[in-house]
Amino acid sequence: MRRRCIGLRQRMIATKEENSDNIPELMLAYLNELNCDRLETELDNRTVQKDTKVIAW
């Protein structure tokens, strides 16, 4: 069963409503969004975030 994914637009709205300007957190949440329909054989969110942080720095 696939879980429902929240889009970037909705995440940005929620972030603004929380008065949060944490862009890195927003980007990590967006990565999770992109990866939300992954198959069991694909990388999990933690691995994707770790690799992305390495690439970013």
C-alpha positions as CSV (number, residue, x, y, z in Angstrom):
1,M,0.0,0.0,0.0
2,R,1.4,3.4,-0.9
3,R,1.2,6.3,1.5
4,R,-0.1,9.7,0.4
5,C,2.6,12.2,-0.5
6,I,2.4,15.8,0.4
7,G,3.5,18.2,-2.4
8,L,6.2,20.8,-2.1
9,R,3.6,23.6,-2.4
10,Q,1.6,22.2,0.6
11,R,4.9,21.7,2.5
12,M,5.9,25.4,1.9
13,I,2.5,26.6,3.0
14,A,2.7,24.5,6.2
15,T,6.2,25.8,6.8
16,K,5.1,29.5,6.5
17,E,2.1,28.8,8.8
18,E,4.6,27.5,11.4
19,N,6.6,30.7,10.9
20,S,9.6,28.6,10.0
21,D,12.2,29.8,7.5
22,N,14.3,26.7,7.7
23,I,15.2,26.2,4.1
24,P,17.5,23.2,4.6
25,E,14.7,21.4,6.5
26,L,12.2,22.2,3.7
27,M,14.6,20.8,1.1
28,L,15.1,17.6,3.1
29,A,11.3,17.3,3.4
30,Y,11.1,17.8,-0.3
31,L,13.6,15.0,-0.9
32,N,11.4,12.8,1.3
33,E,8.4,13.8,-0.9
34,L,10.3,12.8,-4.1
35,N,11.2,9.5,-2.5
36,C,7.8,8.7,-0.9
37,D,6.7,6.2,-3.5
38,R,10.0,4.3,-3.5
39,L,10.1,0.5,-3.9
40,E,11.6,-1.7,-1.2
41,T,14.6,-2.2,-3.4
42,E,15.3,1.6,-3.7
43,L,17.2,3.8,-1.2
44,D,15.3,4.9,1.9
45,N,14.9,8.5,2.9
46,R,17.7,8.5,5.4
47,T,20.2,7.3,2.8
48,V,19.0,9.7,0.2
49,Q,19.3,12.6,2.7
50,K,22.8,11.5,3.8
51,D,24.0,11.3,0.2
52,T,22.5,14.6,-0.7
53,K,24.2,16.3,2.3
54,V,27.5,15.0,1.1
55,I,26.9,16.3,-2.4
56,A,25.8,19.7,-1.2
57,W,28.9,20.2,0.9
